[in-house]
Amino acid sequence: MISMNIKNLFNKNVITVNSDTKLKDALKTMIRNNYHQLPVVNDKYDGMINLKNIALSDINVETTKVSKFVIKVPTISPDEDT
């Protein structure tokens, strides 16, 4: 079995949004980078937003903030082994 440290798999240049970002700006970031989800980071990692949940909702992306769509997901320490 091959063991690898998780931090060797991480991308160090992560594109994020914060919970106060307007959805229209988050969507522009997703489209520009061909992403379907983005991490939400304020002082720490808060969760993820994903395109599917936004697309299926009936909201105004001009005024709605990212915080409405944050999904909590499990995390792992960069120093853990695979």
NORCORLIN-V454506 format. One line per field, one symbol per residue. phi: phi as a letter, one per 30 degrees, with the letter a starting at -180 (. if undefined). psi: psi as a letter, one per 20 degrees, with the letter a starting at -180 (. if undefined). burial: # if it has 9 or more other ideal C-beta (glycine too) atoms within 8 Angstrom, else .. A space follows every 50 residues. Layout:
phi = ???
psi = ???
burial = ???
This chain:
phi = .ccbdeddcdddcddbbcddddeeddddddddchccabdcbcdbdclbcb ddddddccbcddcdceedcdcdbdbbddcdcd
psi = pppqphhiiqpimpprrriipqhhhghgggghjlqiqqqopdhrphbqqq hghghiqmroihipqhhijpppqqrqqhiqq.
burial = ....##..........###.###.###.##....#.#####....##### #.##......#..###..###...........
